[in-house]
């Protein structure tokens, strides 16, 4: 029997969150909208599980220090629910962030939206 998402330890949920975001990023780069949508839907229960516990919220907030703008924006999108003062500056910083090192125009767009 497979373990339910909400029963996983926080560290495993964070790894799953990062894995899902990487797969989503690859689908964005490949212009594969159905695949992007599948990964977005898979991320919802992971995000909800992390957001439902104090340890999960701390783990998501710790992702706000990542150098990867993709992860920053995805984590901030969850953190904004309980700590807008931590998430809003992340979104603001992406408005004028230099994303020229990211080859995929769709990925840059995904970060900025």
C-alpha positions as CSV (number, residue, x, y, z in Angstrom):
1,X,0.0,0.0,0.0
2,X,1.4,3.4,-0.9
3,X,1.9,6.0,1.8
4,X,-0.4,8.9,1.7
5,X,1.2,12.3,1.1
6,X,0.1,13.8,4.4
7,X,1.8,10.9,6.3
8,X,5.3,11.6,4.8
9,X,7.9,13.2,7.0
10,X,8.6,16.9,6.3
11,X,12.0,16.2,4.7
12,X,10.4,13.8,2.2
13,X,7.7,16.3,1.4
14,X,10.2,19.0,0.7
15,X,12.1,16.7,-1.6
16,X,8.9,15.8,-3.3
17,X,8.0,19.5,-3.6
18,X,11.4,20.2,-5.2
19,X,11.1,17.1,-7.5
20,X,7.7,18.2,-8.7
21,X,8.9,21.7,-9.4
22,X,11.8,20.4,-11.4
23,X,9.5,18.2,-13.5
24,X,7.2,21.1,-14.0
25,X,10.1,23.3,-15.1
26,X,11.2,20.7,-17.6
27,X,7.6,20.5,-19.0
28,X,7.5,24.3,-19.3
29,X,10.8,24.2,-21.2
30,X,9.4,21.5,-23.5
31,X,6.2,23.6,-24.2
32,X,4.2,20.6,-22.9
33,X,1.2,22.3,-21.4
34,X,-0.7,19.1,-20.5
35,X,2.4,17.8,-18.6
36,X,2.8,21.2,-16.8
37,X,-0.8,21.0,-15.7
38,X,-0.3,17.4,-14.4
39,X,2.7,18.6,-12.3
40,X,0.8,21.6,-11.0
41,X,-2.1,19.3,-9.9
42,X,0.4,16.9,-8.3
43,X,2.0,19.7,-6.3
44,X,-1.2,20.7,-4.6
45,X,-1.5,17.9,-2.0
46,X,2.3,18.2,-1.3
47,X,2.0,22.0,-0.7
48,X,-1.1,21.5,1.4
49,X,0.6,18.9,3.5
50,X,3.6,21.1,4.1
51,X,1.5,24.1,4.9
52,X,-0.6,22.1,7.4
53,X,2.2,21.6,9.9
54,X,4.5,24.1,11.7
55,X,7.6,22.1,10.5
56,X,6.3,22.1,7.0
57,X,5.8,25.8,7.1
58,X,9.3,26.4,8.4
59,X,10.7,24.1,5.6
60,X,8.8,26.1,2.9
61,X,10.0,29.4,4.4
62,X,13.5,28.1,4.3
63,X,13.2,27.6,0.6
64,X,12.8,31.4,0.3
65,X,16.5,31.7,0.7
66,X,17.2,29.5,-2.4
67,X,19.2,31.1,-5.2
68,X,17.0,29.4,-7.8
69,X,14.3,31.9,-8.8
70,X,12.0,29.1,-9.9
71,X,11.9,27.5,-6.5
72,X,11.7,30.9,-4.8
73,X,8.6,31.8,-6.7
74,X,6.9,28.4,-6.2
75,X,7.7,28.4,-2.4
76,X,6.6,32.0,-2.1
77,X,3.3,31.1,-3.7
78,X,2.6,28.8,-0.8
79,X,4.1,30.9,2.0
80,X,2.0,33.9,1.1
81,X,-1.0,32.2,2.7
82,X,0.4,32.6,6.2
83,X,3.4,34.9,5.9
84,X,2.7,37.5,3.2
85,X,5.4,39.7,4.7
86,X,8.0,37.0,3.7
87,X,6.5,36.1,0.3
88,X,5.7,39.5,-1.2
89,X,9.4,40.7,-1.3
90,X,10.2,37.5,-3.3
91,X,7.6,38.4,-5.9
92,X,8.7,42.0,-6.0
93,X,12.3,41.0,-6.5
94,X,11.3,38.9,-9.5
95,X,9.8,42.0,-11.3
96,X,13.3,43.3,-12.2
97,X,15.4,40.2,-11.6
98,X,18.0,39.4,-14.2
99,X,16.7,36.1,-15.7
100,X,18.9,36.2,-18.8
101,X,20.9,33.2,-17.7
102,X,17.7,31.1,-18.1
103,X,17.6,30.0,-21.7
104,X,13.9,29.1,-21.9
105,X,11.6,32.1,-22.5
106,X,8.6,30.1,-21.2
107,X,10.5,29.4,-18.0
108,X,11.3,33.1,-17.5
109,X,7.6,33.9,-18.1
110,X,6.5,31.2,-15.6
111,X,8.8,32.8,-13.0
112,X,7.4,36.2,-13.6
113,X,3.7,35.4,-13.6
